[in-house]
Amino acid sequence: GRAMAPTARTQRSTMLILMTGLILALASPVHAMVVDYVVSLNTSALMGTSGFLDLQFNPGTIPGTPGAEAAISLFSGDAVLQNPGQANGTGNVTGALPGELVFHNGTQFNSFFQEVTFGTTISFHADFSGAFLTALSGAHTAFSVSVYDADGITPLLTTDPSGALTIFDLAPGGEITPMIFNPSVVTVAAVPLPAAAVLFPTGLS
């Protein structure tokens, strides 16, 4: 069962990239200066069951995608991590939960697939940086969050074909567009920059 999971998730990752055009059509972009978000999942419907949390950070095309990085930090909630460690990462990702994860989009498939016993909540910060913030053109990068059943294949709490609960579309020029597929489960909150940081580019211009 679990051996099949990477193939199934790799196929779904292609769908995540193909959906970026749809995301741009359905959601308004967030200003480029907003690059830090709090992602919260309400997993009460799964409380006490086993499954997986899947975080992916995948480019549209290689070459052709401006460099981007996603840093996952301040992981919290009452989920119990099973078999934690760096080995849960595939592709260009370093670190381990509940500590910081750092994803780069330099390879096609980048995933952190963490086995968990679900509680009521999972929460973390996602901070995005890299050349995509100022790039003039190129393909998009997608950061997605999914949860899977204990088989590692069946997506939970979503009817989205890609299996995702939420996808962030990172476009050249710094437009970051979160798409939420199940608002009763997922909340996304932008963390405002300090006033001084917002005013700094204005002073330069």
C-alpha positions in Angstrom: 0.0 0.0 0.0 2.5 2.7 1.1 4.9 1.7 -1.7 2.4 2.8 -4.2 1.8 6.2 -2.5 4.7 8.1 -4.1 3.6 7.2 -7.6 0.0 8.2 -6.9 1.1 11.5 -5.3 3.5 12.2 -8.2 0.7 11.9 -10.6 -1.4 14.2 -8.5 1.4 16.7 -8.4 1.1 17.1 -12.1 -2.5 18.0 -11.6 -1.5 20.6 -9.0 0.7 22.4 -11.6 -2.0 22.2 -14.3 -4.5 23.8 -11.9 -2.5 27.0 -11.4 -4.3 28.7 -14.4 -7.6 27.9 -12.8 -6.4 29.2 -9.4 -5.5 32.5 -11.0 -8.9 32.8 -12.6 -10.8 32.1 -9.4 -8.9 34.0 -6.8 -7.5 37.5 -6.4 -3.7 37.6 -6.0 -2.2 38.8 -2.8 0.3 41.6 -2.8 3.9 40.5 -3.4 5.0 41.8 0.0 2.8 39.2 1.8 4.9 36.1 1.8 4.2 34.6 5.3 1.0 32.7 6.0 -0.5 30.6 8.8 -2.2 27.5 7.6 -4.6 25.7 10.0 -6.4 22.4 9.5 -9.5 21.3 11.4 -9.0 17.6 11.6 -11.6 16.8 14.3 -13.5 14.5 11.9 -10.3 12.3 11.8 -9.5 12.4 15.5 -7.8 9.3 16.7 -7.3 7.8 13.2 -4.0 7.2 11.4 -3.0 8.8 8.2 -0.5 11.1 6.5 0.1 14.8 6.1 1.5 15.6 2.7 3.3 18.9 1.9 4.4 19.4 -1.7 6.4 22.2 -3.4 6.6 21.6 -7.1 7.6 23.8 -10.1 5.7 24.1 -13.3 8.6 23.3 -15.7 12.3 22.8 -15.4 14.0 24.8 -16.7 11.6 27.8 -16.9 10.5 28.3 -13.3 12.1 31.1 -11.3 13.8 29.9 -8.1 11.5 29.7 -5.0 11.8 28.4 -1.4 9.1 27.5 1.1 10.0 27.4 4.8 7.6 25.6 7.1 7.9 26.5 10.8 6.0 26.8 14.1 4.3 23.4 13.6 1.7 22.9 16.2 -1.5 21.1 17.1 -2.4 17.9 18.8 -1.5 15.5 16.0 0.9 12.8 17.1 3.8 12.4 14.6 4.7 8.8 13.9 8.3 7.8 12.7 9.4 11.5 12.4 12.6 12.3 10.6 14.3 13.6 7.4 13.6 10.3 5.7 10.0 11.4 5.2 11.2 13.9 2.6 11.4 13.3 -1.1 13.3 15.6 -3.5 14.7 19.0 -2.5 13.5 19.3 1.1 15.5 19.4 4.3 14.5 19.2 7.9 11.9 17.2 9.8 8.6 17.9 11.6 7.9 19.3 14.2 11.0 21.4 13.4 11.5 23.5 10.3 11.2 22.2 6.8 12.8 24.0 3.8 11.6 23.2 0.3 13.3 24.3 -2.9 11.7 24.1 -6.4 14.9 23.0 -8.2 13.6 19.4 -8.8 10.3 18.3 -10.2 8.8 16.5 -7.2 9.4 17.7 -3.7 7.3 16.3 -0.9 7.3 15.7 2.9 5.0 12.8 3.7 4.5 12.6 7.5 2.7 9.7 9.2 0.4 11.0 11.9 -2.3 10.0 14.4 -4.8 12.9 13.8 -6.0 15.1 16.6 -8.3 18.1 16.3 -5.9 20.6 14.7 -2.7 21.0 12.7 -1.2 24.4 12.2 2.1 25.8 10.8 3.6 28.9 9.2 4.6 28.9 5.5 7.0 31.5 4.4 7.9 32.0 0.7 11.0 33.6 -0.8 13.3 33.5 -3.8 13.8 34.8 -7.3 10.1 34.4 -8.2 9.3 37.5 -6.2 11.0 39.7 -8.7 11.1 37.6 -11.9 9.5 39.1 -15.0 8.4 35.8 -16.6 8.5 32.0 -16.2 6.4 29.1 -14.9 4.6 29.0 -11.6 5.4 27.0 -8.5 2.7 25.3 -6.4 2.7 24.6 -2.6 0.0 22.2 -1.6 -1.3 20.7 1.6 -3.1 17.3 1.6 -4.1 14.6 4.2 -4.3 10.9 3.3 -5.8 7.8 4.8 -3.6 5.2 6.4 -3.1 3.6 3.0 -1.1 6.6 1.9 -3.2 6.9 -1.3 -6.7 8.0 -0.5 -7.1 11.8 0.0 -9.2 12.9 3.0 -11.5 15.9 3.7 -11.5 17.1 0.1 -13.2 16.3 -3.2 -10.6 18.1 -5.3 -9.2 15.8 -8.0 -5.6 16.6 -7.1 -6.3 15.5 -3.5 -5.3 18.9 -2.1 -7.0 20.8 0.7 -5.2 24.0 -0.3 -2.8 25.1 -3.0 -0.7 28.3 -3.1 0.1 29.4 -6.6 3.5 31.3 -6.7 3.6 33.4 -9.9 6.6 35.3 -11.3 6.4 38.9 -10.0 5.5 37.7 -6.5 1.8 37.2 -6.8 0.8 34.5 -4.2 -2.7 33.1 -4.6 -4.1 30.7 -2.0 -6.9 28.4 -3.1 -8.9 26.6 -0.4 -10.9 23.6 -1.5 -12.6 22.9 1.8 -13.2 26.1 3.9 -14.7 24.0 6.8 -11.3 22.3 7.2 -8.7 24.9 6.0 -8.1 28.4 7.1 -5.2 30.6 5.6 -4.2 33.9 7.2 -1.6 36.2 5.8 0.9 37.5 8.3 1.3 41.3 7.7 4.8 42.6 7.3 6.0 45.2 9.9 5.1 48.7 8.8 8.8 49.6 8.3 9.3 46.7 5.9 6.2 47.8 3.8 7.5 51.4 3.6 11.1 50.5 2.7 10.3 49.7 -1.0 8.3 53.0 -1.2 11.3 54.9 0.0 13.5 53.3 -2.6 11.1 54.2 -5.4 
